[in-house]
Every structure is written in C-alpha cells, then in structure tokens.
Amino acid sequence: MTRAKGAASHAPKASGTPGPRASAVRRVECTADSAGGLTLDVHLPRELPATAAPALLLRLRTAKADGTETVRLPLSPVESEDAGETLRAALPSTMPLSEGDWDVHLSLTEGEARRPLCGELDLRSLVGRVPRADRTWLGVRIPYAGSGGLLRIRAWLRWPHAEVEDVRLEKGELVLAGRLHGVGLGPGARLEAGGAGRAEVVRAPVTPVDSADGESYGFVGALSCDELAASGGDRQLRLRPAESAEPVRLARILDDVADKSRGAGQLPVPEVGSVVPYFTVSGDLRVRPEP
C-alpha cells in the first residue's frame, strides 16, 4: 500500500487562489478500486451551507494555457464519525481521462477553487491488476503528491497494452518478458526497437510463454545488445503482435507508481553491458547505449 502524507500546510498556494484567510489548505484522501476507479474524500471542520455545490476539478497540465481540459467531479456528504463534514467524489473506471498529469482543485463556493494537499493514499488494489479482455480502452489513474505536496493524478489511456514484467541483461542480450492485453499473439510477433530519425529497427521474435488465459497473453523475447548500441541514441521498445499488426509500446503502468523513472519504478538491472534499459516518467520502456 502506498501512504503519502503530503506536505505541511504552509505549502505555497496555487496561482490565482484566494488569500490566506480563505485558503485553509485541505487534504484529499484517495482510495483505488480493482477496476481502476478512484474514491476521493475531503474532510471539512464544519458543514457547508445547503446551497453549496462543492466539487473537485481535474485540470490536465498542458503547454498551452488556452487548451486546458477540465473534468468536474461533484462532492457529496457521507457519514463520518469525525466532527465536521466529510465530502466524497468518485472518478469511475468508466470515465476516460486523457493521458497525462492532472492537477486537482477543490471548489467549495462559486468562483473559488484552490489546490488541496495529497492525503493518505490506499492504492493496494492497483498492484497486480488484470484488465478485462472485453474492454475497448484501458484507463489507469494513480494519485500522488506533486510539488509542494499538492494532489495530482497521473493518467494513462491505452489499448491494446503490453505490460513489462521482467527485464534483464543476459549473455549480450536484453531479455524482456511480460503480458499482452487487448490483442493476441500471431505469426510474425516480434520485439522492435527504433529511434527518432533513424531508419534501422532492431528486431527479435517473441515466444508465447503460456496459453492465453482469456485476459492476456504471456511473451518473452531477447534483443541483441550490440545491435541496440550500434547506432547510438535512445530507442523506444515496442511489441508487434503479428506481422500485419500495429506495434504496441512496451510499458509498465499496472502498478501504484506514478513516476516510473525513479523510486519503486527503477529497473533492478545492473548497469553492465553495452546498453542500459530504463523506464521513462510516463512508464514507457526505452534503452540507451552505456556511456
């Protein structure tokens, strides 16, 4: 289980929020369910007026200030043993979110919204999650404490998806194992490693490691480290499920780690050999030549 207590209440307030008297910073506690939905709770020291329409506003972080995407999640009172009032919002697994980082804003009164802190996180159900085979998209959402302890949500929106489960360097090869969701393995299935601006692609066949369980397909394959390092530069790793199929990015997103490039998302692979595999912030698996 992930426990993130957030930062102290003296964290800097977000741009455009009210002054100190109105900005008593709240914490939002988040609980994930096994389907990928989130429950978000905020506790208030006193009850709101009956005319209030409180909500959490999710705003996608983009480079363009005029292109911000916003999702409104209404807050409703729930029974609580604590004094005051507890409000709850739901981000259901059936609601798609664009891929990227979302800032969370708390709106208690009309025209006022400020950034809450990240409270306790219960993300145990995200670990080992197996997406259903009958879906048409896969949504993964992981709440986390961003700069200053403010609550953010990292979202992925993909299908099909190739989840990386094991990466190792062995006898001059980069060996990859994982599970493919949303599409089966067919003739010509292979690993591919390509880089921006380079025509050459390093390829290697994949082998099914078990029969389909109705939800996903296990695979394993090995790419030559010398070929990966030959032309220099980073390479994106993909799985092509069959000769005529579109490639799928190899990634790790079915866990409770928002930033895959550090902490628990760091690859436990010794940095030996001619290449170094690593996960990007967004969870994609890449490889670079050993410096």
Buried (B, 14 or more C-beta within 10 A) or exposed (E): EBEBEBBEEEBEBBEEBEEEEEBEBBBBBBBBBEEBBBBBBBBBEEEBEEEBEBBBBBBBEEEEEEEEEEBEBEBEEEEEEEEEBBBBBBBEBEBEBEBBBBBBBBBBBEEEBBBBBBBBBBBEBBBEBEBEBEBEEBBBBBBBBBEBBBBBBBBBBBBBBBBBEEBBBEEEBBBBBBBBBBBBBEEEBBBBBBBEEEEEBBBBEBEBEEEEEEEBBBBBBBBBBEBBBEEEEBBBBBBBBBEEBEBBBBBBBBBBBBBBBEEEBEBEBEEEBBBBBBBBEBBBBBBBBEE
